Amino acid sequence: MARNRRRSRIDANDLAGYGSVANGTVNVDKAARGLGASKSAVRQAIRQAEAAQSNTFYRRISGRREADSAEGTSTRGMLQAVFGRGPRGGAVNARAAAQSLGVSPGTVRRWAAGTQKPSPGRLAAIRQAARRTSTTKRGRRSATADFRTSTQGSQALRGGSKIWVSGEQGVGGYEQGYARDRRVATDISPSEIEAMLRAYEDGGDSGLRDWMREFFDDKYVDGWDFVTIDDFGIGTPE
């Protein structure tokens, strides 16, 4: 009799039935049994989901929409995370990147366009620098500074705005079985936005997740929690 083949590819949506990806409570053993996957495949899916969530947080806070601070799969995204966008709207500040990496701006532009690849050594250095943008307080403060000086951020910090979150969520989160895929939004004041930014600066991804859970529990619906956080933002949902 043929043996059932184990699944080799699973994602955050598959994991949602076995705990909260957002809160780091996925039960690896149960997920492996239920999904017919190896424990290593489940752990890999958790790491990928956490990296994707980290990228979402960094992109939304910094405004660097293509930034890759955690997954390490996009050269352009990693360059944007480290050096920001160009002053004239380019995907990467090629001059700043060139000066830091010891290459020409044209080389940086080719890397960003995907027509040329960095050497393995330079790619490793870029990936390491990109990770520091979201894993160090200095990097996260740079991201929140970008938010504060942006048109949208400065307006929100003066007069308040809306905060929205997309993902699998609901009262009780994973534990009570009421979560489903949806987008929710509620008002947020300037002081609450500042608290959100400080939570990210001081606590990184977990600090921001905890702040969101407490905020929506208090301001939206009592007991509200997240199984996954696929996207979020300040202002009008996109």
Residue frames as a rotation matrix with the C-alpha (Angstrom) as fourth column:
MET 1
0.580 0.815 0.000 0.00
0.815 -0.580 0.000 0.00
0.000 0.000 -1.000 0.00
ALA 2
-0.130 -0.629 0.766 1.34
0.550 -0.689 -0.472 3.42
0.825 0.360 0.435 -0.92
ARG 3
-0.278 -0.046 -0.960 2.16
0.922 -0.293 -0.253 5.67
-0.270 -0.955 0.124 2.01
ASN 4
0.812 0.577 0.086 0.59
0.582 -0.796 -0.167 9.12
-0.028 0.185 -0.982 2.23
ARG 5
-0.107 -0.868 0.485 3.04
0.773 -0.380 -0.508 11.73
0.625 0.321 0.711 1.03
ARG 6
-0.005 0.028 -1.000 3.93
0.850 -0.527 -0.019 14.41
-0.527 -0.849 -0.022 3.52
ARG 7
0.885 0.315 0.344 3.20
0.444 -0.792 -0.418 17.99
0.140 0.522 -0.841 2.59
SER 8
-0.090 -0.995 -0.050 6.35
0.995 -0.087 -0.057 19.94
0.053 -0.055 0.997 1.86
ARG 9
-0.833 -0.167 0.528 4.88
0.234 -0.970 0.061 23.43
0.502 0.175 0.847 1.52
ILE 10
0.151 0.866 -0.476 2.65
0.971 -0.040 0.235 25.04
0.184 -0.498 -0.848 4.12
ASP 11
-0.498 -0.291 0.817 1.94
0.275 -0.946 -0.170 28.67
0.823 0.140 0.551 4.93
ALA 12
-0.968 0.056 0.243 0.53
-0.240 -0.480 -0.844 30.92
0.069 -0.875 0.478 7.65
ASN 13
-0.133 0.990 -0.052 -3.07
-0.945 -0.111 0.306 30.18
0.297 0.090 0.951 6.67
ASP 14
0.148 0.112 -0.983 -2.44
-0.064 0.993 0.104 26.46
0.987 0.047 0.155 7.16
LEU 15
-0.702 -0.572 -0.424 -0.94
0.373 0.211 -0.903 27.12
0.606 -0.792 0.065 10.58
ALA 16
-0.596 0.462 0.657 -3.87
-0.608 -0.794 0.007 29.24
0.525 -0.395 0.754 11.79
GLY 17
0.455 0.833 -0.315 -5.80
-0.426 0.514 0.745 26.15
0.782 -0.205 0.588 12.88
TYR 18
0.421 -0.395 -0.816 -3.07
0.643 0.765 -0.039 25.19
0.640 -0.509 0.576 15.34
GLY 19
0.071 -0.363 -0.929 -2.37
0.882 -0.413 0.228 28.41
-0.466 -0.835 0.291 17.21
SER 20
0.922 0.259 -0.286 -1.67
0.156 -0.928 -0.338 32.08
-0.353 0.268 -0.896 16.69
VAL 21
0.284 -0.834 0.474 1.12
0.893 0.050 -0.447 32.86
0.349 0.550 0.759 14.24
ALA 22
0.389 -0.073 0.918 0.91
0.003 -0.997 -0.080 36.51
0.921 0.034 -0.388 15.34
ASN 23
0.675 -0.040 0.737 1.45
-0.712 -0.299 0.636 35.61
0.195 -0.953 -0.230 18.99
GLY 24
-0.292 -0.909 -0.296 3.92
-0.794 0.403 -0.454 32.77
0.533 0.103 -0.840 18.45
THR 25
-0.264 0.269 0.926 1.69
-0.797 0.480 -0.366 30.06
-0.543 -0.835 0.088 19.92
VAL 26
0.359 0.365 -0.859 1.47
-0.829 0.548 -0.114 27.55
0.429 0.753 0.499 17.04
ASN 27
0.406 -0.162 0.900 1.58
-0.541 0.750 0.379 23.98
-0.737 -0.641 0.217 18.39
VAL 28
-0.269 -0.636 -0.723 4.24
-0.958 0.099 0.269 22.40
-0.099 0.765 -0.636 16.18
ASP 29
-0.906 -0.100 0.412 3.38
-0.134 0.989 -0.055 18.79
-0.402 -0.105 -0.909 17.06
LYS 30
-0.045 0.977 0.207 -0.36
0.275 0.211 -0.938 19.21
-0.960 0.015 -0.278 16.40
ALA 31
0.403 0.161 -0.901 0.27
-0.686 -0.599 -0.414 21.16
-0.606 0.785 -0.131 13.20
ALA 32
-0.612 -0.702 -0.363 2.62
-0.777 0.449 0.442 18.48
-0.147 0.552 -0.820 11.87
ARG 33
-0.789 0.374 0.487 0.09
0.252 0.920 -0.299 15.72
-0.560 -0.113 -0.821 12.58
GLY 34
0.143 0.973 -0.181 -2.90
0.207 -0.208 -0.956 17.65
-0.968 0.099 -0.232 11.30
LEU 35
0.474 -0.010 -0.881 -1.24
-0.714 -0.590 -0.378 18.89
-0.516 0.807 -0.286 8.13
GLY 36
0.893 -0.197 0.405 0.61
0.326 0.904 -0.278 15.68
-0.311 0.380 0.871 7.35
ALA 37
0.671 -0.698 0.250 3.88
-0.221 -0.510 -0.832 17.60
0.708 0.503 -0.496 7.35
SER 38
0.038 -0.747 -0.664 7.21
0.781 0.437 -0.446 17.18
0.623 -0.501 0.600 9.08
LYS 39
0.614 0.122 -0.780 7.96
0.701 -0.538 0.468 19.24
-0.362 -0.834 -0.416 12.16
SER 40
-0.467 -0.852 -0.237 10.84
0.578 -0.497 0.647 20.87
-0.669 0.165 0.725 10.31
ALA 41
-0.592 0.335 0.733 8.42
0.653 -0.334 0.680 21.96
0.472 0.881 -0.021 7.56
VAL 42
0.552 0.814 -0.181 6.10
0.747 -0.386 0.541 23.45
0.370 -0.434 -0.821 10.18
ARG 43
0.303 -0.515 -0.802 8.96
0.634 -0.519 0.573 25.31
-0.711 -0.683 0.169 11.86
GLN 44
-0.748 -0.570 0.340 10.11
0.615 -0.400 0.680 26.60
-0.252 0.718 0.649 8.49
ALA 45
-0.136 0.795 0.591 6.59
0.711 -0.337 0.618 27.86
0.690 0.504 -0.519 7.74
ILE 46
0.680 0.336 -0.652 6.48
0.723 -0.458 0.517 29.60
-0.125 -0.823 -0.554 11.12
ARG 47
-0.226 -0.854 -0.469 9.82
0.596 -0.502 0.626 31.31
-0.770 -0.138 0.623 10.43
GLN 48
-0.755 -0.026 0.656 8.60
0.623 -0.342 0.703 32.44
0.206 0.939 0.275 7.01
ALA 49
0.294 0.941 0.167 5.33
0.748 -0.336 0.572 33.75
0.594 -0.043 -0.803 8.45
GLU 50
0.530 -0.170 -0.830 7.19
0.679 -0.501 0.537 35.64
-0.507 -0.849 -0.150 11.18
ALA 51
-0.596 -0.802 -0.038 9.58
0.577 -0.461 0.674 37.15
-0.558 0.379 0.738 8.62
ALA 52
-0.461 0.513 0.724 6.68
0.685 -0.313 0.658 38.21
0.564 0.799 -0.207 6.39
GLN 53
0.632 0.710 -0.310 4.95
0.732 -0.417 0.538 39.83
0.253 -0.567 -0.784 9.37
SER 54
0.118 -0.688 -0.716 8.17
0.656 -0.488 0.576 41.61
-0.746 -0.538 0.393 10.35
ASN 55
-0.789 -0.380 0.482 8.49
0.612 -0.417 0.672 42.99
-0.054 0.825 0.562 6.83
THR 56
0.058 0.906 0.420 4.88
0.741 -0.321 0.590 44.21
0.669 0.277 -0.689 6.96
PHE 57
0.650 0.155 -0.744 5.49
0.707 -0.484 0.516 46.04
-0.280 -0.861 -0.424 10.23
TYR 58
-0.294 -0.870 -0.395 8.69
0.573 -0.491 0.656 47.66
-0.765 -0.033 0.644 8.98
ARG 59
-0.689 0.059 0.723 7.19
0.680 -0.294 0.672 48.69
0.252 0.954 0.162 5.64
ARG 60
0.303 0.929 0.215 4.11
0.736 -0.371 0.566 50.23
0.605 -0.014 -0.796 7.20
ILE 61
0.591 -0.154 -0.792 6.01
0.628 -0.528 0.572 52.11
-0.506 -0.835 -0.216 9.89
SER 62
-0.339 -0.891 -0.303 8.83
0.429 -0.433 0.793 53.37
-0.837 0.139 0.529 7.65
GLY 63
0.543 0.581 -0.607 6.84
-0.342 -0.507 -0.791 53.91
-0.767 0.637 -0.077 4.46
ARG 64
-0.465 -0.741 -0.484 9.47
-0.823 0.160 0.545 51.95
-0.326 0.652 -0.684 2.51
ARG 65
0.381 0.924 0.040 6.92
-0.856 0.369 -0.362 49.84
-0.349 0.104 0.931 0.67
GLU 66
0.708 -0.157 -0.689 9.32
-0.355 0.764 -0.539 47.31
0.611 0.626 0.485 -0.89
ALA 67
-0.045 -0.832 0.554 11.69
-0.962 -0.112 -0.247 47.03
0.268 -0.544 -0.795 2.07
ASP 68
0.669 0.118 -0.734 12.89
-0.016 0.990 0.144 43.52
0.743 -0.084 0.664 2.89
SER 69
0.101 -0.616 0.781 14.30
-0.900 -0.392 -0.193 43.64
0.425 -0.683 -0.594 6.39
ALA 70
0.054 0.052 0.997 13.54
-0.821 0.571 0.015 40.07
-0.569 -0.819 0.074 7.44
GLU 71
0.860 0.367 0.353 12.94
-0.142 0.839 -0.526 37.61
-0.489 0.403 0.774 4.60
GLY 72
-0.030 -0.991 -0.128 16.21
-0.401 -0.105 0.910 38.38
-0.915 0.078 -0.395 2.80
THR 73
0.042 0.122 0.992 14.91
0.656 0.745 -0.119 37.35
-0.753 0.656 -0.048 -0.62
SER 74
0.775 0.292 0.561 14.83
0.620 -0.524 -0.584 40.67
0.123 0.800 -0.587 -2.52
THR 75
-0.312 -0.948 -0.061 18.07
0.950 -0.311 -0.034 42.53
0.013 -0.068 0.998 -3.20
ARG 76
-0.440 0.217 0.871 16.14
0.218 -0.916 0.338 45.69
0.871 0.338 0.356 -4.07
GLY 77
0.643 0.766 0.021 14.03
0.121 -0.128 0.984 45.31
0.757 -0.630 -0.175 -0.95
MET 78
0.482 -0.545 -0.686 17.06
0.872 0.224 0.435 44.85
-0.083 -0.808 0.583 1.28
LEU 79
-0.599 -0.707 0.376 18.80
0.751 -0.659 -0.044 47.86
0.279 0.256 0.925 -0.27
GLN 80
-0.090 0.649 0.755 15.67
0.041 -0.755 0.654 49.95
0.995 0.090 0.041 0.25
ALA 81
0.771 0.366 -0.521 15.43
0.484 0.194 0.853 48.85
0.413 -0.910 -0.027 3.88
VAL 82
0.121 -0.842 -0.525 19.00
0.959 -0.038 0.281 49.97
-0.256 -0.538 0.803 4.54
PHE 83
-0.773 -0.634 -0.022 19.35
0.583 -0.723 0.370 53.06
-0.251 0.273 0.929 2.35
GLY 84
-0.119 0.823 -0.556 15.80
0.115 -0.545 -0.831 54.21
-0.986 -0.163 -0.030 1.68
ARG 85
0.577 0.415 0.703 14.31
0.754 0.061 -0.654 55.43
-0.314 0.908 -0.278 -1.56
GLY 86
-0.459 -0.763 0.455 16.11
0.883 -0.449 0.139 57.75
0.098 0.465 0.880 -3.93
PRO 87
-0.623 0.178 -0.762 15.56
0.259 -0.872 -0.415 61.51
-0.738 -0.456 0.497 -3.60
ARG 88
-0.663 0.382 -0.644 13.86
-0.730 -0.521 0.442 61.58
-0.167 0.763 0.624 -7.00
GLY 89
0.330 0.934 0.137 11.60
-0.904 0.354 -0.241 58.61
-0.273 -0.045 0.961 -6.37
GLY 90
-0.156 -0.457 -0.876 13.94
-0.662 0.706 -0.251 55.77
0.733 0.541 -0.413 -7.28
ALA 91
0.687 0.476 -0.549 13.46
-0.016 0.766 0.643 52.44
0.727 -0.433 0.534 -5.53
VAL 92
0.529 -0.616 -0.583 16.85
0.845 0.323 0.425 52.80
-0.073 -0.718 0.692 -3.79
ASN 93
0.889 -0.390 -0.242 19.06
-0.350 -0.917 0.193 55.71
-0.297 -0.087 -0.951 -2.79
ALA 94
0.849 -0.525 0.054 21.79
0.441 0.650 -0.619 54.54
0.290 0.550 0.783 -5.13
ARG 95
0.285 -0.790 0.544 24.31
-0.246 -0.608 -0.755 57.22
0.927 0.081 -0.367 -4.17
ALA 96
0.303 -0.127 0.945 24.12
-0.952 -0.096 0.292 56.46
0.054 -0.987 -0.150 -0.44
ALA 97
0.910 0.068 0.409 24.29
-0.126 0.985 0.116 52.71
-0.395 -0.157 0.905 -1.08
ALA 98
0.741 -0.666 0.088 27.24
0.295 0.205 -0.933 53.09
0.603 0.718 0.348 -3.45
GLN 99
0.183 -0.685 0.705 29.19
-0.640 -0.627 -0.443 55.17
0.746 -0.370 -0.554 -0.95
SER 100
0.411 0.051 0.910 28.59
-0.867 0.330 0.373 52.66
-0.282 -0.942 0.180 1.84
LEU 101
0.820 0.048 0.571 29.26
0.006 0.996 -0.093 49.54
-0.573 0.079 0.816 -0.23
GLY 102
-0.098 -0.969 -0.225 32.22
-0.268 -0.192 0.944 50.82
-0.958 0.153 -0.241 -2.24
VAL 103
-0.372 0.053 0.927 30.68
0.830 0.465 0.307 50.43
-0.415 0.884 -0.217 -5.70
SER 104
-0.994 0.032 0.100 29.29
0.027 -0.841 0.540 52.81
0.102 0.540 0.836 -8.31
PRO 105
-0.424 0.905 -0.029 25.70
-0.549 -0.282 -0.787 54.13
-0.720 -0.317 0.617 -8.22
GLY 106
-0.050 0.378 -0.924 25.17
-0.969 0.207 0.137 52.40
0.243 0.902 0.356 -11.57
THR 107
-0.764 -0.274 -0.584 26.10
-0.156 0.957 -0.244 49.06
0.626 -0.095 -0.774 -10.03
VAL 108
-0.866 0.495 0.068 23.59
-0.031 0.084 -0.996 49.62
-0.499 -0.865 -0.057 -7.22
ARG 109
-0.136 0.857 -0.497 20.89
-0.869 -0.344 -0.355 50.45
-0.475 0.384 0.792 -9.76
ARG 110
-0.245 0.001 -0.970 21.62
-0.715 0.675 0.181 47.24
0.655 0.738 -0.164 -11.66
TRP 111
-0.976 -0.066 -0.208 21.41
0.095 0.729 -0.678 45.26
0.196 -0.681 -0.705 -8.43
ALA 112
-0.610 0.790 -0.064 18.06
-0.287 -0.296 -0.911 46.89
-0.739 -0.537 0.407 -7.64
ALA 113
0.027 0.614 -0.789 16.78
-0.985 -0.119 -0.127 46.20
-0.172 0.780 0.601 -11.16
GLY 114
0.513 0.138 0.847 17.90
-0.261 0.965 0.000 42.57
-0.818 -0.221 0.531 -11.01
THR 115
0.940 -0.198 -0.276 20.13
-0.255 0.128 -0.959 42.83
0.225 0.972 0.069 -14.08
GLN 116
-0.083 -0.979 -0.187 23.26
-0.266 0.203 -0.942 42.20
0.960 -0.029 -0.277 -12.03
LYS 117
0.813 0.363 -0.455 23.86
0.274 0.451 0.849 40.35
0.513 -0.815 0.268 -8.77
PRO 118
0.531 -0.655 0.538 26.10
-0.837 -0.504 0.213 41.40
0.131 -0.563 -0.816 -5.88
SER 119
-0.372 -0.712 -0.595 28.99
-0.409 0.701 -0.583 39.12
0.833 0.027 -0.553 -5.01
PRO 120
0.238 0.489 -0.839 28.18
0.497 0.681 0.538 36.57
0.834 -0.545 -0.081 -2.28
GLY 121
-0.522 -0.528 -0.670 30.18
0.843 -0.198 -0.500 38.60
0.131 -0.826 0.549 0.23
ARG 122
-0.964 0.187 0.191 28.45
-0.185 -0.982 0.030 41.87
0.193 -0.006 0.981 -0.55
LEU 123
-0.132 0.970 -0.202 25.04
-0.227 0.169 0.959 40.18
0.965 0.173 0.198 -0.61
ALA 124
0.028 0.081 -0.996 25.69
0.822 0.566 0.069 38.76
0.569 -0.820 -0.051 2.86
ALA 125
-0.847 -0.392 -0.358 26.67
0.526 -0.711 -0.466 42.22
-0.072 -0.583 0.809 4.11
ILE 126
-0.724 0.656 0.215 23.53
-0.432 -0.674 0.600 43.77
0.538 0.341 0.770 2.61
ARG 127
0.089 0.789 -0.608 21.34
0.170 0.589 0.790 41.06
0.981 -0.173 -0.082 4.15
GLN 128
-0.270 -0.268 -0.925 22.93
0.931 0.173 -0.322 41.57
0.246 -0.948 0.203 7.58
ALA 129
-0.993 -0.105 -0.050 22.50
0.113 -0.972 -0.204 45.35
-0.028 -0.208 0.978 7.38
ALA 130
-0.435 0.900 0.026 18.87
-0.356 -0.199 0.913 44.91
0.827 0.388 0.407 6.31
ARG 131
0.079 0.456 -0.886 18.14
0.632 0.665 0.398 42.71
0.771 -0.592 -0.236 9.31
ARG 132
-0.675 -0.416 -0.610 19.54
0.738 -0.385 -0.554 45.35
-0.004 -0.824 0.567 11.65
THR 133
-0.816 0.388 0.427 16.94
-0.201 -0.885 0.420 47.85
0.541 0.257 0.800 10.43
SER 134
0.214 0.975 0.055 14.20
-0.471 0.053 0.881 45.92
0.856 -0.215 0.470 12.24
THR 135
0.497 -0.042 -0.867 16.10
0.546 0.791 0.275 43.97
0.674 -0.611 0.416 14.92
THR 136
-0.563 -0.698 -0.442 17.94
0.806 -0.346 -0.480 46.90
0.182 -0.627 0.757 16.54
LYS 137
0.256 0.653 -0.713 16.45
0.764 -0.589 -0.265 49.87
-0.593 -0.477 -0.649 18.38
ARG 138
-0.463 -0.499 -0.733 18.55
-0.058 -0.808 0.587 52.20
-0.885 0.314 0.345 16.24
GLY 139
-0.976 0.097 0.196 17.10
0.213 0.219 0.952 50.73
0.050 0.971 -0.235 13.06
ARG 140
-0.186 0.980 -0.070 13.54
0.970 0.195 0.147 50.86
0.158 -0.040 -0.987 14.35
ARG 141
0.080 0.162 -0.983 13.96
0.492 -0.864 -0.103 54.46
-0.867 -0.476 -0.149 15.49
SER 142
-0.864 -0.385 -0.325 15.03
-0.113 -0.481 0.869 55.33
-0.491 0.788 0.373 11.96
ALA 143
-0.715 0.663 0.222 11.80
0.599 0.416 0.684 53.73
0.361 0.622 -0.694 10.70
THR 144
0.166 0.821 -0.546 9.62
0.962 -0.257 -0.093 55.65
-0.217 -0.510 -0.833 13.16
ALA 145
-0.354 -0.354 -0.866 11.46
0.169 -0.935 0.313 58.87
-0.920 -0.035 0.391 12.27
ASP 146
-0.988 0.043 0.148 10.47
0.147 -0.039 0.988 58.26
0.048 0.998 0.033 8.64
PHE 147
-0.218 0.974 -0.060 6.85
0.925 0.226 0.307 57.91
0.312 0.012 -0.950 9.75
ARG 148
0.114 0.272 -0.956 6.93
0.747 -0.658 -0.098 61.09
-0.655 -0.703 -0.278 11.81
THR 149
-0.515 -0.413 -0.751 8.33
-0.098 -0.842 0.530 63.17
-0.851 0.347 0.394 8.94
SER 150
-0.824 0.281 0.493 6.07
0.565 0.335 0.754 61.72
0.046 0.899 -0.435 6.24
THR 151
-0.735 0.612 0.291 3.02
-0.443 -0.759 0.477 63.69
0.513 0.221 0.829 5.12
GLN 152
0.163 0.851 -0.500 0.63
-0.055 0.514 0.856 60.99
0.985 -0.112 0.131 6.32
GLY 153
-0.083 -0.274 -0.958 2.44
0.856 0.473 -0.209 60.46
0.511 -0.837 0.195 9.60
SER 154
-0.946 -0.320 -0.058 2.78
0.307 -0.820 -0.482 64.12
0.107 -0.474 0.874 10.52
GLN 155
-0.453 0.860 0.235 -0.91
-0.537 -0.473 0.699 64.71
0.712 0.190 0.676 9.79
ALA 156
0.287 0.562 -0.776 -1.92
0.260 0.734 0.627 61.73
0.922 -0.382 0.065 11.92
LEU 157
-0.340 -0.515 -0.786 0.28
0.892 0.088 -0.444 62.90
0.297 -0.852 0.430 14.79
ARG 158
-0.969 0.067 0.238 -1.40
-0.109 -0.980 -0.168 66.30
0.222 -0.189 0.956 14.70
GLY 159
-0.411 0.906 0.106 -5.04
-0.900 -0.421 0.110 65.33
0.144 -0.050 0.988 14.39
GLY 160
-0.236 0.317 0.919 -5.41
-0.396 0.832 -0.389 61.59
-0.887 -0.455 -0.071 14.87
SER 161
-0.517 0.021 -0.856 -6.44
-0.835 0.208 0.510 59.04
0.188 0.978 -0.090 12.27
LYS 162
0.766 0.640 0.061 -7.71
-0.642 0.761 0.088 55.49
0.010 -0.107 0.994 11.78
ILE 163
-0.518 -0.834 0.192 -5.76
-0.799 0.552 0.240 52.30
-0.306 -0.029 -0.952 12.42
TRP 164
0.628 0.723 -0.288 -6.69
-0.778 0.580 -0.240 49.17
-0.006 0.375 0.927 10.48
VAL 165
-0.490 -0.725 0.485 -5.53
-0.684 0.664 0.302 45.56
-0.540 -0.184 -0.821 10.61
SER 166
0.422 0.546 -0.724 -6.12
-0.856 0.503 -0.119 42.76
0.299 0.670 0.679 8.10
GLY 167
-0.716 -0.645 -0.266 -5.77
-0.546 0.755 -0.362 39.10
0.434 -0.114 -0.893 9.00
GLU 168
-0.028 0.671 -0.741 -7.44
0.307 0.711 0.633 36.24
0.951 -0.209 -0.226 10.83
GLN 169
-0.945 -0.261 0.199 -8.76
-0.050 -0.486 -0.873 37.80
0.324 -0.834 0.446 14.03
GLY 170
0.049 0.999 -0.002 -11.70
-0.045 0.004 0.999 37.91
0.998 -0.049 0.045 16.39
VAL 171
0.411 0.179 0.894 -12.84
-0.864 -0.238 0.445 37.73
0.292 -0.955 0.057 20.01
GLY 172
0.717 -0.170 0.676 -10.58
-0.360 0.740 0.568 35.31
-0.597 -0.651 0.469 21.84
GLY 173
-0.092 -0.809 -0.581 -8.31
-0.969 -0.062 0.240 34.89
-0.230 0.585 -0.778 18.83
TYR 174
-0.498 -0.199 -0.844 -7.35
-0.540 0.833 0.122 31.28
0.678 0.516 -0.523 18.18
GLU 175
-0.986 -0.076 0.150 -8.45
-0.166 0.567 -0.807 29.98
-0.024 -0.821 -0.571 21.57
GLN 176
-0.441 0.890 0.114 -12.21
-0.218 0.016 -0.976 30.58
-0.871 -0.455 0.187 21.29
GLY 177
-0.578 0.139 0.804 -12.67
0.656 0.666 0.356 29.77
-0.486 0.733 -0.476 17.62
TYR 178
0.507 0.825 -0.251 -14.35
0.523 -0.525 -0.671 33.05
-0.685 0.209 -0.698 16.62
ALA 179
-0.213 -0.676 -0.705 -11.50
-0.249 -0.661 0.708 34.34
-0.945 0.326 -0.028 14.49
ARG 180
0.513 0.250 0.821 -11.91
0.711 0.413 -0.569 34.71
-0.482 0.876 0.034 10.75
ASP 181
-0.556 -0.746 0.366 -10.16
0.817 -0.411 0.404 36.54
-0.151 0.524 0.839 7.94
ARG 182
0.612 0.772 0.174 -11.28
0.783 -0.622 0.004 40.17
0.111 0.134 -0.985 8.02
ARG 183
-0.550 -0.701 0.454 -10.17
0.556 -0.713 -0.427 43.79
0.623 0.017 0.782 8.16
VAL 184
0.476 0.671 -0.569 -11.09
0.877 -0.306 0.371 45.96
0.075 -0.675 -0.734 11.13
ALA 185
-0.441 -0.576 0.688 -10.53
0.484 -0.798 -0.359 49.66
0.756 0.175 0.631 11.78
THR 186
0.536 0.584 -0.609 -11.01
0.842 -0.319 0.436 52.12
0.060 -0.747 -0.662 14.62
ASP 187
0.816 -0.197 0.544 -10.02
-0.102 -0.975 -0.200 55.66
0.569 0.107 -0.815 15.58
ILE 188
0.287 -0.781 -0.555 -6.57
0.951 0.300 0.071 56.37
0.111 -0.548 0.829 16.99
SER 189
0.981 0.098 -0.167 -5.45
0.140 -0.956 0.259 59.58
-0.134 -0.278 -0.951 18.70
PRO 190
0.534 -0.839 0.101 -2.06
-0.426 -0.370 -0.826 61.31
0.730 0.398 -0.555 18.32
SER 191
0.038 -0.542 0.840 -0.96
-0.996 0.050 0.077 60.13
-0.084 -0.839 -0.537 21.78
GLU 192
0.614 0.235 0.754 -1.96
-0.260 0.962 -0.089 56.56
-0.746 -0.141 0.651 20.93
ILE 193
0.931 -0.363 -0.042 0.03
0.037 0.210 -0.977 56.72
0.363 0.908 0.209 17.69
GLU 194
0.185 -0.896 0.405 3.05
-0.814 -0.370 -0.448 57.86
0.551 -0.246 -0.797 19.70
ALA 195
0.197 -0.058 0.979 2.51
-0.787 0.586 0.193 54.93
-0.585 -0.808 0.070 22.07
MET 196
0.941 0.172 0.290 2.40
0.036 0.804 -0.594 52.58
-0.336 0.569 0.750 19.08
LEU 197
0.671 -0.741 -0.011 5.66
-0.237 -0.201 -0.951 53.98
0.702 0.641 -0.310 17.70
ARG 198
0.013 -0.671 0.742 7.36
-0.986 -0.131 -0.101 53.68
0.165 -0.730 -0.663 21.09
ALA 199
0.566 0.250 0.786 6.16
-0.463 0.885 0.052 50.09
-0.683 -0.393 0.616 21.42
TYR 200
0.969 -0.235 0.082 7.81
0.195 0.510 -0.838 49.28
0.155 0.828 0.540 18.10
GLU 201
0.392 -0.872 0.293 11.01
-0.563 -0.479 -0.674 51.17
0.728 0.099 -0.679 18.93
ASP 202
-0.061 -0.426 0.903 11.41
-0.997 0.070 -0.034 49.52
-0.049 -0.902 -0.429 22.32
GLY 203
0.020 0.190 0.982 10.00
-0.479 0.863 -0.157 46.04
-0.877 -0.468 0.108 21.70
GLY 204
-0.878 -0.395 -0.271 10.29
-0.406 0.313 0.859 45.41
-0.254 0.864 -0.435 17.98
ASP 205
-0.601 0.657 -0.456 7.79
-0.290 0.352 0.890 43.06
0.745 0.667 -0.021 16.35
SER 206
-0.392 0.462 -0.796 6.61
0.764 0.646 -0.002 41.49
0.513 -0.608 -0.606 19.60
GLY 207
-0.778 0.077 -0.624 6.24
0.398 -0.707 -0.584 44.91
-0.486 -0.703 0.520 21.21
LEU 208
-0.792 0.502 -0.348 4.07
-0.611 -0.635 0.473 46.14
0.017 0.587 0.809 18.35
ARG 209
-0.490 0.622 -0.611 1.97
0.083 0.731 0.678 42.93
0.868 0.281 -0.410 18.36
ASP 210
-0.522 0.268 -0.810 1.35
0.850 0.242 -0.468 43.23
0.071 -0.932 -0.354 22.09
TRP 211
-0.851 0.203 -0.485 0.42
-0.056 -0.952 -0.302 46.89
-0.523 -0.230 0.821 21.74
MET 212
-0.706 0.608 -0.364 -2.05
-0.530 -0.112 0.841 46.09
0.470 0.786 0.401 18.92
ARG 213
-0.431 0.553 -0.713 -3.70
0.507 0.802 0.316 43.33
0.746 -0.225 -0.626 20.93
GLU 214
-0.561 0.187 -0.806 -4.11
0.762 -0.264 -0.592 45.56
-0.323 -0.946 0.006 23.98
PHE 215
-0.898 0.194 -0.394 -5.27
-0.274 -0.949 0.158 48.54
-0.343 0.250 0.905 21.89
PHE 216
-0.594 0.706 -0.387 -7.96
-0.416 0.142 0.898 46.65
0.689 0.694 0.210 19.98
ASP 217
-0.444 0.413 -0.795 -9.07
0.754 0.651 -0.084 44.86
0.483 -0.637 -0.601 23.15
ASP 218
-0.591 0.139 -0.795 -9.57
0.588 -0.600 -0.543 48.27
-0.552 -0.788 0.272 24.77
LYS 219
-0.650 0.219 -0.728 -10.77
-0.377 -0.924 0.058 50.42
-0.660 0.312 0.683 21.85
TYR 220
-0.676 0.374 -0.634 -12.51
-0.618 0.181 0.765 47.98
0.401 0.910 0.109 19.49
VAL 221
0.505 0.813 -0.288 -14.01
-0.467 0.539 0.701 44.88
0.726 -0.220 0.652 21.15
ASP 222
0.254 -0.363 0.896 -13.24
-0.934 0.148 0.325 43.36
-0.251 -0.920 -0.302 24.52
GLY 223
0.331 -0.206 0.921 -11.13
-0.133 0.956 0.262 40.23
-0.934 -0.209 0.289 24.12
TRP 224
0.954 0.036 -0.298 -10.10
-0.298 -0.009 -0.955 40.97
-0.037 0.999 0.002 20.53
ASP 225
0.157 -0.933 0.323 -6.99
-0.277 0.272 0.922 39.06
-0.948 -0.234 -0.215 19.43
PHE 226
0.397 -0.153 -0.905 -5.07
-0.915 -0.147 -0.376 38.14
-0.075 0.977 -0.198 16.30
VAL 227
0.726 -0.211 0.654 -4.25
0.178 0.977 0.117 34.77
-0.664 0.032 0.747 14.79
THR 228
-0.128 -0.773 0.621 -2.43
0.985 -0.027 0.169 36.34
-0.114 0.633 0.765 11.85
ILE 229
0.414 0.156 -0.897 -1.59
0.057 -0.988 -0.145 39.97
-0.908 0.009 -0.418 11.03
ASP 230
0.250 -0.254 0.934 -1.33
0.916 0.376 -0.143 40.13
-0.315 0.891 0.327 7.26
ASP 231
-0.400 -0.350 0.847 -1.31
0.611 -0.790 -0.038 43.91
0.683 0.503 0.531 6.94
PHE 232
0.299 0.526 -0.797 -1.98
0.901 -0.431 0.053 47.06
-0.316 -0.733 -0.602 8.93
GLY 233
-0.471 -0.503 0.725 -1.75
0.711 -0.703 -0.026 50.79
0.523 0.503 0.689 8.56
ILE 234
-0.390 0.327 -0.861 -2.57
0.515 -0.698 -0.498 54.26
-0.764 -0.637 0.104 9.78
GLY 235
-0.686 0.213 -0.696 -5.09
-0.562 -0.763 0.320 56.13
-0.462 0.611 0.643 7.64
THR 236
0.357 0.864 -0.354 -7.41
-0.887 0.194 -0.419 54.90
-0.293 0.464 0.836 4.91
PRO 237
0.145 -0.286 0.947 -7.12
-0.010 0.957 0.290 51.13
-0.989 -0.052 0.136 4.24
GLU 238
-0.404 -0.390 -0.828 -5.53
-0.815 -0.257 0.519 50.35
-0.415 0.884 -0.214 0.89
